[in-house]
Amino acid sequence: GDEEKILLVVSEVERVSQLNHINVKEHRSLLSLKMDNEELSDFVSLSPEQLLQRWMNYHLFNAGHDKPFTNFGSDLKDSSKYILVLNQIAPQCGTDGLSEANLEKRALIMLNESAKLGCRKYLTVGDVISENSAKNIMFIANLFLHFPSVGDGYNSAPIYSSKSEELLELMESNHEEKQEERSIRVWANSLNIGRIQNLSEEIDSGKLLLQVLDKVTDGKLVQWKKVNMNPVGIYKKVENCNYAVQLGRELQFSLVGVAGKDFVDKSLKFALAFLSQAMQYYFLKKLQNLQFGGREVAEADIVKWANHKTKQAGKERSIKGFRDNSLRNGLFLIDVLDSIKPGSVNYNLVSRAENEEGHMKNAKYVISVARKLGCQIFLNWEDIVNCQQKKILYFVAELIQSI
């Protein structure tokens, strides 16, 4: 029904958020998968999908499998690689399914084994057989996030070097910005406009900005005849970037003081500002374009859902919208979480939120509880405290998925 349509959008937000957590910063044991002749900077820049591919091949190698995992579609159709990897990460998952000749029955056996780990999510038998790459990626990402360790099995120490750790720390001195860049890069890569490895190095021609705008507006905004497709020299690049800024302003992006030359100069700061607004526009537009009870979905529909959940659970707090300043103390979101799964919140840990420190404590607790409920997080505690309307909206929409 209508709620299922909302969940399709939520699952897309969830997929981006999920992949955003697959990186070397959050999972240091992945350093074990760096090749001997590979520069650390190159390894850290690998996409989440590439890291998942290495993680799969690591376990397949340990299982004695002689065929490398190369893609998220046809390579998984017979479920054999899934069965072997599940057995490697959790020995209680058996390999009897390998003897089943019928691929559909084998896929079902594999999924039942994954259920033993609490990881039967995102994927169906039909998805496996039809080589659904997007669903396979989400399934593998979920497995990885539950069992990320490599190189150490269950009993031994990690094998990556302390030198790699030191170098990684130096490379991540500006972690906040890198995290935002990664989040935006993962989302932009999901638009199928080509693999983006380094935003600051790929924005100077203006084509990337325009491709993103073209995707988020369903091809209705960019007039490609105005674009220099192979810009040579600064002048042609500035023309493209100025055109992107003009179109961004038409979409009501906040681009005060931003000019095309800023992108030609490879300013990561301005690239993040531009693309983050494009990302927010994209998700909000998708929600608004859906039908709910014969009309477009609005913020009010998500607000109504949240208020209804808390009222059902006997909670007294409610909100008027996602601009409501009361959201900054985290108390309403905490009530929503406890309404979804009664008992998930320990109210002894909840602050009365009488000052900024209390707001921060509650906001961090919101994210902690949501993660325990299996939600993929697409905001940080500062977004809650600062009442970032769109990010909180996406967060509450994501909670629908957890029911």
N, C-alpha and C positions, 0 to 999 in steps of 0.2 A: 504494500500500500504506500501511502505518502511517506510514512516514517522510513520505509525501506529505501525510498529515493534519497532521503536525507542521509541515510547510512552509507550510501554509495559515495557521497561527497566526503563524509567523515572518514571512510576507509582510505580515501586518497590522501587526506591530511595525515592520517595515521601512518600510511606507508612512508611518506616523506619524513615524518618525525622518527619513525623506526630506523630508517637508514641513516638518519643524522647521528644516531648513537653508535654506529658501527665505524669506529675510528681507533687509531693507535693511542690517542690521548686517554680515552676511557678504558681501553683494553690493552694494557702494556704487553701482555703475553703474545700479542700478535707480532711483536718484534721478532719472535722466533721464526716467522715465515719470510723474513727478509732474506733475499738471496745473497750469497757471499760477494758477488760482484756488483751489487746494487747499491746505489747511493741512498743514504737514509732519507734525504730530501725527496727523492723520487718515490720511495716506498711510502712515506707519510702522505704523499699526494695521491695515492691510489684511491679510486672511487670505492664506495661501500660494496658495490657489486664485485669489484675485483678482489677485495679483501675476503668476501664470502667465498669466492671461487678458490682462493688459496686455502681457506679454512677447510672447505670440502675436500680438496685434493690432499691436504695433510692427513685427514682421517682415512681417506681412501687408500693412500699409500701405506699407512699403518695396518690397514685391513688386508694388505696384499693384493689390492685391486690393480690390474695392469693397464686400465684404460683411463686416461685423465679426464677430469670433468671440464668441459669447455664451454657449455652454454646452459641456460636455465629452461630450455624447452625440450628438444628431442633427447638430450642426454638423460633426462629424468623420466621419460615416458614409461620405461619398464620397471621403475621403482627400485631397481637393484642397488643403485648408489645410495638412495635414501636408507634402505635397509642396513647396508654396511655401515654408514655413518652413524645411524641411531645406535647400532650395536657398539660402536667405538666410544661414543660419548656416554653411553649408559648400558653396561653389559646385561641388564635385565631385559633389554629389548633383544629378542631372539632374531635369528636369521632363517628360520624355517620358511619364511615367505619366498625365499629364493627358489625353492623347489616347486612353487606354484606356477604352472605354465600360462594360465589365464591372466592377462595383464590387469584387468579390472579387479579380479579377486586378489591379486598380489598387491595392488595399490591399497585395497581395503585393509589387508593384513598390516601393511606398513603404517597406515593411519591409525589403526588400533594400537599398534606398538607405540606410536608417538603419544597416544592418549595416556599411556602409563607415566609419561613425563609431564603431563599437563600441557602438552604442546600441539594438540590437535586443533589448530586454529588456522583460518585463512584458506585452507586447501580442501578440495573434495576429490573423490575418485575421478570425476569428469574433468577437473582441472589438470590432473596428472596426465590422463590419457590424451587430452586435447592439447598438451604442451603449452599450457598457459604460463608464460614466462613471468608475468607480473605476480600471479598468485604463488608460483614457486619461489620467487625471490622473497616474498613476505613470509612464507613458511620457513625458509632457510634462515632468514634474518631472526625470526622468533626463536628458532632452535639455538642459533648462535648467542642471542642475548640471554638465554637460559644456561647455556653451556659454552662460554667463550674461551675457556682455557685451552691452550695448545702448548706442547713441549713439556708439560709437567704431569700429564695424566692425573692420577689421584694421589700419588704418594711422593713424587720427587719434586725437586726445586725447579723453577723456571730456568730455561737454558739461554735466554737472551742476556747480552752483556751489560754490565753497569756503564760501560762507555756509551752504548747506544742510549741508555737512559739519560746520561748527562747531555748528550747531543740533542736529544729530543726536548729536554727542558729548555735548552738555549733557543731552540727553534720555536718554542711556544711561549715566549716571553710576553707576547701580546695575545693571550689566549681568548679573551672576550671577543675581539674582532675576528679572530680566526674561526671561532665557533659560529658566529653570525655568517661569515663568508661561506663556511661549509654548509650550513643550513640552506642558504639561498642557492648555492651551487647544486646541491642534491635536488632541490625543487626544480631548478632550471633544466637540469639533465632529464627530469621526468617529462619534459615537454617535447622530447624527441626533436631537438633542433641541432643535434650533434653533441659529442662529448666535450664538456667544459672542464678543463683541468685547473686553470688559473684565471680567475676573474680579472685581476689587474692587468694581465698580459693580453686579454682577449677582448677588451672593451673599446680599444682605441679606434677601430674602424667604424664603430657605430652599428655594425650589422647585427651583433649579438643583442644589443638593446632593442633594435627594431624587430628582430625575430621573436623576442619575448613578447613585445607589444602585439605582434601579429597573432601569436598564439592565445594570449589572454583575451583578445577581442574577437576571437573566431574568424580572423582574416578580414575583418570589416574596417580596420582603421588605417593600416599602412598602405600607402600607394607606392608600390615597388618601382614604378616608372620614375619616381623622384629620387630613388636610391642609387648611389654609386656602388655597384655590385663588386667591383674590383678596384677600390680606391687606392690610387698611387699618389703619395705626397700628402702633406698635412692638410692642404686646402680641401681636398675631396673628403677626407676623414672628418674634418670639422663640419662640412656640409651635412654629412650623415648624422653626426652627433647632435647638431643643432635641430635637425628634423625630429630626432628621437625626443629631445627636450620639449619641442613644440607639441608633439603628440602626448607626451606625459602630462603636460599642463592641460591639454584638452580632457584628460581623464581625471583632472583635479588632483594630480600629484602635487605635493609640497616641494617645489624646486626653486625656492627663493635663492637668488644669487648663483644659480647653477647655469653654466654655459657649456656648449659643445666642446670647447677647448679643454675643459676639466677632464673629460673622458679620453680625449686624445692624449692628454698628459698622463693617462693611466692612474687617475686618482681612485684608489680603492674605496675611500670614504664616500665619494659621490656615487660610485657604482653600487655600493651597498644601500645607500639611501634610495636610489632610483629603483633597484630591483626588489627591495623589500616592500615598497609600495605596490609594485607590479604583482608581487606574490599575494599581498593582502587583497588587492583588487580581484585577482583571479578566484580565490576561495570564496570571497563574499559574493561575487557575481554568480558563482555556481549555486550557492545556497539560495540566492534571490531568484534564480531562474527556474528553480524547482516548483512544482505545484503542491499545495497543501490544502486539502479540502476544496479543490477547484480554483485556488488562487495561488499567487506567488508566495513562497516562503519568506517570512520577514523575521527580523530579530525578535519580534513579539512572540512568535511561535516557539522559539527556543526558550525565551523567558517564561512563557506559560508552562512549558514542560517542566522546567526547573522548579518553579513555584508549586506546581501540582505535586511533584515528588516529595518536596519537603512537607507540604500540608498533609499528604497521605501518611507520612511518618510521624505526624503530631508535632512538627517543628513550628515555631512561631515566626521565624524570620522569612522575609520575602524581599524581592527587588522589583523595581519598576522597569529596569533595563540595564544593559551592560555599561552604561555611563554612570550608574548609581554609585555615588561616592562611598556608600556603605560596604561595597565590595572590597575596598582596600584593606579592611581588617581581617579578611579571610573567613569570617564566621559563617556567612551564608554558604560559601563553597564547601566548607567543612560539613555543614548540615546536609548539603546535597549528596556528598560522598557517603555519609552515614545512612542517608535515606536509600541509596542504591544498594548498599550492603550493611544492614544493621549490625552494629558492633565493630565495624571496621575502624571507627574513630575512638580513640581513648581520650575522653573529654578532660581527663586529669592533666593531659599534656597541652590542652588548648588554653591560650592566653586570653585574658579579658579584653585584650587589645585596647588598652587605654592610652598607649603611646606608640611611637614609631617602632620601637623595639618589639612591642607586642604584635604589631602588624607584620613585621618581618618574620617573627617566629611562627605565626599562624600560616603565612603564605608558604613558608618552607614546608610546614606540616601538610598543607594541602597537596603539594607536589609529591611528598613522601607517601601519603595514603593512596593517592591516585595511581602511583607506580605499583603499589602492592595489589591494587585491584586489577592490574594488567593493562592500565591505560598507557598509551604512548603520549608523552608530554611534548607539547609544541610551544611552551612558554616557560619563563623562569619566574622566580619569586618576585623580582622587581616589577614584572608586568602586572602582577596582581596588586602590589602596593601602589603602583602608579596608575591603576585603573585603565590599562590598555584595552579599550573596548573590544577591538576585533580579535585580539589574541584570547581574551577571556571567553568570547563567543565561541571561537573554535574549540577551546578547552571544554566548555560545557557540551558542545555538540559531540565531542569525542566521548564524553561520559555516557551518551546514549548507547554507544557501541558496546559498552561494558555490561549492559543489562542482559 
